[in-house]
Amino acid sequence: MTSTSYPNYKPIQLAALTEWRSAEVRTNLRAWIPRLAPAYLPWQRWFASKGRAIAQAMLLDAMQLEFNASEAVWVCLIEVELERGGKETYLLPLVLSRSAERSAEERVIANLGPSSAGEQLRLLDGVAEASFRSRWLQLLLSDTTLTGKYGQLRFHTGSGAADRLPVVAHSRVGSAEQSNSSLQYFSAPGNPPAMLAKCFRKLMPGLNPDVEVTGFLSQAGFRNVPWLAAWAEYATPLERYTLSVLQPFVPNDGDGWEYMLRRLAVISSIPDLDEEIASLAQRTAEMHALLATGDEADFVPQPVSPRDIQEWSHSVPLQARQFADELRNSGLPSGISAIAQRVAPLLERLESLPEWLRGLQSGTRKIRIHGDYHLGQVLRVPGDFVIVDFEGEPARPLEFRRRKHSVLKDVAGMLRSFDYAANAALLALPEEQRAGRAGLLLGWRDHASAFYWNEYQRALAGANRNHVPLLPQSPGECARALDFFVLEKAVYELGYELHNRPGWLSIPLQGLLRLLG
């Protein structure tokens, strides 16, 4: 997002350039960033450390994309040091304009000048500028390399991209509030986007799973993911960062969350959405079955080890006890406080849970999975679903997100998403109508969860042609392991709602009460 979404941000004043030369801009970037980053980044949706001030910032590297008589277009990698410790790396494309029009003023993040020639230069966030978006697309499709002071900006094109991608007429930046920036490319006015480029703003060392897993599934012929057209990375001799991915736009009827909420607002019977649930379970199972066919080290299935069981089972009680303390001391509204006081002691009594996962040790394999699977990560297309956004939980380090895991983690994420959808549909109603619809919507939640789980198991048995053991053989142990991952997700949701959206806190609380009560 740009500063247009944060009207309180005021552009800062930076020192003028003495000459309009590429070398002069590069030199000044190193001086500008320590002032610019602490002022600008905290206003952005994609800045991860909300509520923490930036103590200092520095330019790690800068690559020039374009330099002409009116504009200088750069890609900068910035390191910020936070107060009370910690460092983060961010991608900041910049456009330095000599001719920014009045309409561009709301996108200005810094003013320069006047120069010795009397020019008033303006610095803009590149994603909001057509010149950056156009040049970025050209480079993504070029298989070229640009060299910075310490590393290289490398662009990689997917197989057959030149023959499969349309001609682009214009572009714009996506308007959704999110942790990345979305660049939309159009083939003609009035048409939906033809392509989307995602720019990762907060950068972590390593290969982003959105490139890795989407690329694997695309090459395996899975039609229910957008194929990987191109990607960009910055690499030094020691580290690599994924900066961007390019994929074709998938015409859709909204993501699964939006679609389900629209349908839940009008359903008249519990099985009304069985066709959609069955389709979603089928695609989930096919995705997992394909990911289990990998024969390279990063994708080959591995046995679930005792160490895995220990790590997974010990982390949940630790988080649960922390959130139990917060529940007792959060001053919650009376309607939520009553259930919070019932859930808190249940969380405090949770011990290590390896017995819940015992069935996974009987030869079950872990594989690469989606990692952050819910209704918002699928697109509704005619009669089907397309699965998107394989980067995993954005707050986690990339190394964690690239680990192999049980497929039950993905299944549990979708089951919890059904619970959220039913409750969100209920909360969207006028209060006087909720009691009359509660039975239907919560009945749908329970039915949809059981139906999805049964359809998933059936579909996995048919799709898993290599017969990789992804689920425990015992139905009881399989159900118990699934309960563990549902519990893990609900505990995570509890922390999220406590810190970000207390009005929805009742949803994970009720889920935890059903599991533990």
N, C-alpha and C positions, 0 to 999 in steps of 0.2 A: 504494500500500500504506500501511497505517497502522502505528502503533508496535507493534501486536500481533505483527508478524513480527520485531520487533527487541526481544526481552525485556530486553536490557541497557539500553535507553533508560529514563532516569529523568525523570519530569516535573519541570520547573523551577518555581520559585516566582516569581510576578509580583505587582506592586503591586495592591492592592485598588482597586475602583471606589468612588468616594464616593457616587455615585447611579446607580440603574438607569435611565439615559436613553441614547437613541441617540447624541446628541452626545457624551456622556461616553465611550461605547465607541469612537467614531471617534477621539477625541483620544488615548485610551490605546493604540489599535492602533499609532499612530505611535511610541509609547514602548516598546511590548512587542516589536515585530518585531526591533529590533537585538539583543535578548537571545534571543528565541525561535528565530529562523532558524538562527544558528550552532549552537545546541544540538540542534535537531530535524532539520533537513534532511539532515545527513550520514548519519543512520541509515536513510534511506529508499532503497529500490531505485531510485526515479526520480531521485535526485540524481545528476547526470551526472559530477561531478568527484570520484569516489571517491579517497581518499588525499590530497586537498588540503583544507586547513583554510580555513574562511571567516574572512577578516580582519574584515569588517564587513558589515552588512546594513541595508537601509532599505526602508520601505514606499513603493512608487511610487504606488499608488492603492488605494482600497477602496470597494466598492459594497455597500450593505446590501440583502439579499434578504428578510429577515424580522425583525421586532422585536415581541415580545409579552411577556406577563408572565413567561414562564419561559425564553425563549431569544432570543438575538440571532444571526442567521445572516448571514455576510459572505463576500464573495469578495475576496481580497487578491492583488495583484501585488507581488512582492518582488524587489528587486535585491540580489544578493550579490556582494561583491568578494572574490576569492580571494587567498590568499597567493601570492606570486610572480607576481601580475598576472592580469588577466582578470576579466570581469564576466559574470554569468548572471542571467536573469530566470525566476522560477518562479511558478506558480499555486498558491495555498494557500487553499482554502475553510476557514473557521473557524466553529465553533459555540460560543458562550459560553452555558453552561447554569447556571441557578440550581437545577436539580433533577435533575442527573445521578445515576442510581441506581448501586448498588454494581457491577452488571454492566458499567457503562460505564467502570470505573476503568482497565481495560487500554487504553482508547482515549484516555485523558487525556494531553495533551501539556504542559499547564501548570495549576497551581493558583493561584487568586487568593484573597486575603482574609486574615482575615475582613473583611467590609465593616463600615461603621458600624452596620448592622442585624444584624451577627453572621452573615451569610451566608458560606458557603464556595463560591465560584464555581469552575467548571472550564472550561478551554478544550480543545476537541476538534478533531481534523482532520475537516473537514466530510464528506469522502467516506464516512466510516464511520458517519455519522449519518443516520437516516431523514428527519429534518426537512430537511436540506440536499438530499438526493437527490430528495425529493418536490417541493420548491420549484424545484429546477433543471429538472426535467422540465416543470413548469407553465410556466416561463419559456421553455424551448426551443420550446414549442408555441404561444407567445403573440405572436410577432412584435413584441415590445416593446423598449424601450430604457431602461436605467437610467443615470443620470448620476453619475459620480464627480467628484473634485476636478479632475482633469486630462483625463479622457477619458470615453467612453461604452461601456457594456456592451450590445452589440446582439445580439438573438436573431432568427434567420431561420428560417422554416418552409419546407420543401420543398413542391413542387407536390402537392396532393391529400393532404397529411398528415392533415388532420382526418378524412377519410373512410376512411383506410387503417389507422389505428393503433388498437389495442385499448385498452380501459379497463384501467388499472393498479391492482392491489390492494395490492402491497407491493414492496419493493426490497431489494437488498443490494449490497455492494461485492464485485467479483470478487476471487478469491483468488490468481490467477496472479501470479507475480513478473514485472513488466514495467516499461518505462520510462514508461508512462502509467497512469492509474487507470481501471478499467472499472466502470461503474454498471449493474447488472442490474435490469430492471423486469419484474415478473411479473403476469399477468392473474388467476392463481388459485394457491393453494397446491398444490404437487406438480407443477405444470406447468413445462416449460422456460421460460427468460426469453422475454418477448414482444419486448422492445427492449433495446438496449445503448447507453449513452452513454459515449463515450471522453472523458476529461478529459486534455488535454495538460498535463503538469506543467512541463517545461522549455519555455519559450516563446522563439520567435524571431520577429523582425519579418517580416511578409509573410503572404500567403495560403497556408495549408497545403495541399499537393497532395491530401491525403486528402479535403478538401472539394471542391477544384477538379476533380480527375480523376474521382472517384466521381460528382460531380454531372453532369459531361459524359456519362459512360457511361450513367447513369440516364436522362438526358433523351434520349439516343440510342436507348433501348429495349433496352439490353444486359441480359439477364435474369440473367447470371452474375456480377453484383455486387449486394451489398445496396444498395437505393436510399437516397438521402440524404434522411432525414426532416426534419432540422433541424441547425443549427449555431449556435455562439455565438462572437463576436469582441469584443475590446476595441480601440477605435480612439481615437487622438488626431489632431490636425491633421497630424502628421508620420508616424505609424506605425500599423500594425494588427497584432494578434496573434490567431490562431485559438486559442480556448480549449477547444472541445468540439465533438463531432459526435454525432448521434443516428441510429441505424439500426435496422431490425427485426432481431431475432435470426434466424439461419438454422439451422434444425434440421439437424444434421450428424452424421456418423460419425467426428468428429475432424478435425483439419487433415490436410493431405496428408502431413506428416512422420509423425504418429502412425499414420495409415492404412497408409502404405508399410512402416513398421517391423513392424506387425502381420502384414501379408501376407508380407513377406520372411522372417519367422520360420518360415513354413510352406510356402513355394513349393517345388515339386518339379521344375520345369523353367524354363529361362530365359525363354520367352515367356509365362509364366503371367499377367503383368500388362500384356500388350500392349493390352488393351481400355482399361484405365485410362490408359495412356500416350498412346494415340491421342486419347482424350477431352480430356486435359490439353493436348495440342498443338493440338487444334482450338480450344479456348477461348482459348488464348494468341494464336493467329493472328487470331481474330475480334476480340479486344480491340485488337490492334495495327491491324487494318484499320479499325475504327471510330475510333480515335484519329487516324488519318490523314485523316479526313474533315472535321476542324475547319476553319472558315473565319474564326474570330476570331484576333487576333494571337497570343494565348497558346497556340493550338492548331494554327494553320495549318502544314503541313509546310514545312520549309526545306531547301535543299541543304546537304549536309555540306561545310563549307568547309575550305580548307587550314589555317586557324587551328584548327579543331576537330581535325584530324588531328595537328597539332603538339602541342596541349594533351594529347590523349588518349595519344599515343605517348610523350611525354617523361615523363609522371608515373610510369609503371610502373617503368622502370629506376631512378629515384630512390628509390622505396620499396623496390625489390628489393635495392639495395645496402645500404640502412640495415638491412634485416632480415638480410642476409648477415652483417653485423658482429655482430648480436645472436646469430645461430646459433653463431658461432665462440666466443662468450664467455658462453654461457648455462649452462654446466655441466649439459647435458642427460643423462638416463639413457643408459646404453650402447646400449640397443636403438634409441633414436631418434638418438643422436649419430652413429652410423655413416652413416645416410642424410642427416643434416643436413650432414655434412662433404662428401658428394657434391653436395648441392644448392647449398651456399654459393658455390663458385666459378662455377657456372652463373649464379647471380644476379649475381655481381660482373661477369661479362663481358657482361651485357645492355647493349646500347647503345640509342639511340633507335630506335623500332620503326615508323617511318612506312610502310615497305614492306609490313608486315603489313596495313595499312589502305588500301593504294593503291586497291583496288577500290571503296571507299566514295566516292571522288571522281568517279566516272564517272556523275554525275547522281543518285546515291542521296540520299534525303531522310532527315532526322532529324525525329522527332516526339516528343510527350510519351509517356512509357513508364511502367511500374510503378515501376522504379528500385531495388527491393530484392526481386527476384522469386526465390522458392524454395518448396520444398514446404510450409514453415510459413505461407505467405501464401495458401494455397488451402484451402478446406473441402471435404471429401468429402461429397456428398449422393447420394441414390440414382441410380446410373448416370451421375454427372456431377461437376463441380467448380464451386465459386463462388470468385471471386477477391476478396481483401480487402486492407485495409491499404495504401493508396496514398500514404502519407506519405513514402516514400523512406527512405534511410539516415538514421536519427535523429541521428547524430553530425555530419552535414553541414549547413551553413547552408541555410535554406529557398530562397534564391536559386539555390543550386547544384542543389537537388532539383527545382526547377521548370524547369530547362533541358531543351531538347529533345536527344534522343540517338538513337543507332542502336538499332533493335529487337534487334540481336544482343546487346546488354548484358543484356536480360531473358532471352533464350534461354540465354546462358552461365550466368547465375545458376541456372537450373533444371538445367542439365547438371551443374554442380558439386554441386547438392543431391542428385542421383542418386548421385554418388560418396560423399557423406557418408552417405546412407541405407544403401548397401551396406556400408560400413565400420562404421557404428554397429550394424547388425544382426549383423555378425561379432563386434564387441567385446562384444555383449550375451551371447554364448554362453560357456559354460564353456570354459576354455582348451583342454581336451583335445578339444573338438568343433570347434574353429575350422578346423583343417587339412582336415577332411572336408567343410566347407561353403564354404570359401574359393573354390574353383573355380566353384561355382554362383553365389554372390553377386557376385563380381567379374565373372563372365561376364554376369550380369544387368545390372550397371552399364554395361558396354560396349555390350551390345545395346540397353538402354533409351535410352542417349544417342543412338546412331545412329538408332534407330527414332523417337524423339521429334523429332529434327532433320528426318528425311525427312517425317514426318507434318506437322510445322509448315510446311515449305515447300509441301507439297501443299495444305494447308488455307489458307495465306495467298494462294496463287494463286487459289483459289476465292472467298475472302471479300473480297479487295481489289478491289472493283468500280470504284473510281476509278482503278485501275491506277497508284497512287502507287509509284514505284520505291523500295522499302524495303530490298532486298537487291542486292548487286552481281550483274550479269548473268552474269559468268564463274563457273562452279562452283568453280574453283580459287581465285579471289580471294575468293569468298564464304566458303569453308572457312577460308582464311587469316585473314580478318577475324574469324571466329568464334573461331579459336584465340587471337587477341589478347585478346578479351574474357574467354575462359576463363582465360588467363594472368593478366589483371588481377584477376579474382575470386580466383584461387588465391593470388596475392601478398597480397591483402587478408586472406584467411583465415589465411595464415601469420602475419601480424602479430597478428591476433586471438587465435589459439591460443597464440602465444608469451607474450602478456600476460595471458591469462585462463584457458586450458584446455590446459596443456602435454601432458596425457594424450592429447589428440587431435591433437597436432602432426604425427603421421605421415600423416594424411589429406592435408593440403595439400602436405606434402613429397613424398609419392608422386605426387600429381597434377602437381606441378612437374617431377618427374623424368621422367614420361611425356611432357610437353610439350617439355622442353629437353634431355633426356638423350641 
